[in-house]
Amino acid sequence: MNNQSPHDFVRDNTTLTTTPLLPEIQLHLATEVTALWQATEETLAATNLPPPYWAFAWPGGQAVARLLLDRPELVAGKSVLDFAAGTGLVGIAAARAGAARVQSCDIDRFALSAIALNAGANGVEVKPVSADLVDRPLPGIDVVLAGDVCYERPMAERVTAWLRGVAATGTLVLLGDPGRAYVPTSGIERVGAYTVPTSLELEDREARDTTIWRLLPDA
């Protein structure tokens, strides 16, 4: 990526487009999935560039975003945190649904640029936040939204334990899950479900049945 800034790298390696499930929202997404993934892998050792999760609209996030647009009362007038935000899709949907304040958090600096670009493309205000919030309290947050965070056991267990504590303070916690291996099997309540069209370059099928769960304080 030479000396390109993250902002320029995201802009130059993506196309502004929509997904079938969310035609209302434009995102800077990779159209050459394999090529972009290989480009970042090739420079990983030299530049510490993480995989480009920010360049794809993962099914868990798409389902949560669709739910918010279909049921805006879940976030309208509330302070919302989009956790492990990637593209920022979920936070953008929350803003479109009338959230009073939206923060989209990710530890990848390229994701932060993608969030800013995507929010701008949709004319909404979303604050990109660069921090590892896991195990921290979230004062002032009414709703936490997490799409597709249960794909690796260590992360899933750590995040789930933290979010249960957040839920115990009265915060609404919603998880989007397209059938990942490590989603909790108890202490969850079904809120909605969608079939999300997917790419065979990213998933093992052309559509994923994706459930949005409310995470309860106690398993």
N, C-alpha and C positions, 0 to 999 in steps of 0.2 A: 504493500500500500504506500510505499515510499514515505514522503513527508506529509501526506494528506491528513487533515484534521478528521476526527471521528465524524463530524457533521458532513464534510465533503465525501468521505468514504461511504457513509450510509446513502447519501443522495445519489452518488454516482454508480452505486452497485445495486440499486433497486429501481422499481417502477411504481409510480403512484397508481394504485388499482383498488379494487374491492373484492370481497369474497361473496360467494353465492348466499351464505347465511346472513350477511350484513351489508346489503347494497347501500345502506345509508352512510357508511363510514369508509373513507378513503385511507389507505395505508401505503407506506413505502415498503414494498415486499420484494423479495428475490424472485425473479422469474427463471433464472438459471440456478436451480437449487444446488445441484452437484458442483457446478463451477464455483459458486460463492463459498461453499463449504470447503472445497479444496484450497481455494485461495487463502482462506483464513488459517487452515491447518498448515499450509506451507510456510506461513510467516509466524506461526505460533511460537516456535522455539526462540526466534530472534527478537520478537517484539512483545511476547506475552499477550498476544491477541486471543481472547476466548472464542469459542465457537459462536457463530452468528445466530443465536437464538432469537435475536431482535428482528430478524429478517423474515420471520414466518408467523402466520396467524395460527397458533396451535389450537387444537379443537377444544381443550378445556376453557381457554380464554374466550374463544368464539361463543361458546355456549353461555358463559356468564354474561358476556356483553349483550347477547340476544335477549337473555332474561331481563336485563335492566331496561332495555328499550321496550320490551313487552309489558314490564311491570315497573314503571318508573317510581311508584310509591316506595319501593325498597330503598331508594337512595335520595329521593327528592328532598331538598332542604337540609341534607345531612353532610357531615364531614367524612370523606371517604379516603381510604388508603388502598391503592392497587399494588399488591405485593408481588415481587418478582415479575415486574410489569412487561419486560420484553419490548414489544412494539408500542405499548401504552394503550392498546385497543380497549381493555376493560375500563381504564380510567376515562378514556374518551367517551365511551358509552355512558359511564356514570355522569359525566358532565352534560352530555346530550339529554340525559334523563332528568336533569334538574338538580344535581348535587350542588350544595352550597360551596364546597371546597373539595378539590381533588388533588391528592398527591400520588404520583406513580413512582414506586421505589424499585431500583435495580442496582446491583453492584458493578455492572458492566458499563463503562463509559460510552461505548457505542450504543447501547440501549438507551442511555440518557439522551443522546443526540436523536435517535429514532423517535423517542417519545416527544421531544420538542418539535421535530419536523411533522410528525403525524398530528399532533394537537393543532399546530398551525394550519395544516391542510384542511382540518375540519372546523376551524374557527372557534375552538373552545380553549378555555384556560385550564391547563393541567400543569402542576408543578413537578418537574423531575427531581427526585431525591436520590442522592448517592450515599447509601448507608446500608450496613448489615443490621437490620432491625431485630433479627431473631433474638429472643430472650430479653428484649427490652420492653418496658411498658409502653402503651400507646395512649397517653392521656389526650382527651379531646377528639378521639376518632370514634365515630358512630358505627361505621361499617368497614370491615376488611374484606377485600375481594382477592381471591387467589385462583388463577387458572392453571391447571396442569402442573402441580408441584410435587406430585407423589410418584415420580418415575424412578427414583433411586431411594433405597431403604434408609441410609443415614440421614439424608435431607428430609425425607418424608416423616421420619420419626421425630426429628428435632423440631421441624416446623409445626407438626401436629400438636406436640406437647405445648409449645409456646402459644399457639393459637387457641388451644383449650383454655389456657390461663387468661388470654385476652377476652374470650367469650364469657368467662366467669365474671368479668367486670361489667357485663351488660352489652358489650359490643356485638353486633351481628357479624358473624363470620361465614362467608360463602366460599365453597370450594367447587371448582369445575373439574370433573373427572371423566375422561374418555376410556375408562377401564384399565388404568394403570395398576401395576401389581401391588403397590404399597399404600393405596388409599385405605383409611381406617374402615373397619368392618362393623364397628359399634360406635355409639355416641354420635351418630349422624342422623339427619332428618332430610328426606328428599324434598326439594323445593321445586324442581322442574327438570325437564330433559329435552334434548334436541338431537337429531341426527345431523352430524356435521360432515359435509363433503371434505375429503382429504386427498393429498397427493401421495401416490405410491412411492415417490422419492423420499417422503418423510415418515409415512406410516405403512403398515402391512396390509392395508385395505383402502378402498376408495371412499368409505364413509365410516365414521365412528359414532356409535350411540353414546352420547355424553350426558351425564347426570350432574346437576348442580345440587350439592349437599349443604345444608346448614350444619356447621360443626358445633356440637353441644359441649358445655363445660366438662361434663363427666362421661367417660366412656362406658 
